[in-house]
Amino acid sequence: TPDQIGEPALVERNQTVRMTYVEGALIISNEGRALDRAGLGETVRVMNLSSRQIVGGRVQPDGSIEVGQ
């Protein structure tokens, strides 16, 4: 049925992704590893490869993850 079809996945589990934090003019980027599969606008958990900390963020159209929302 139509309600069972969702957005196509832009991020696959274990994929290396770019994480971005934006606060006004401040922009911080780093690499992370996606812990879930997700499509555009969905929330996904990502492990920061530098600190090993897990954060959550939203999938952007280019497949990056915007964190800290």
Long-range contacts (C-beta under 8 A, 24 or more apart in sequence): 6-39, 7-39, 7-40, 7-41, 7-42, 8-39, 9-37, 9-38, 9-39, 10-38, 10-39, 10-40, 10-59, 10-61, 10-63, 11-36, 11-37, 11-38, 11-39, 11-44, 11-59, 11-63, 11-65, 12-37, 13-37, 16-49, 17-46, 17-63, 17-64, 17-65, 18-63, 18-64, 18-65, 19-46, 19-48, 19-55, 19-57, 19-64, 19-65, 19-66, 19-67, 20-60, 20-64, 20-65, 20-66, 20-67, 21-66, 21-67, 21-68, 22-66, 22-68, 23-68, 32-65, 34-65
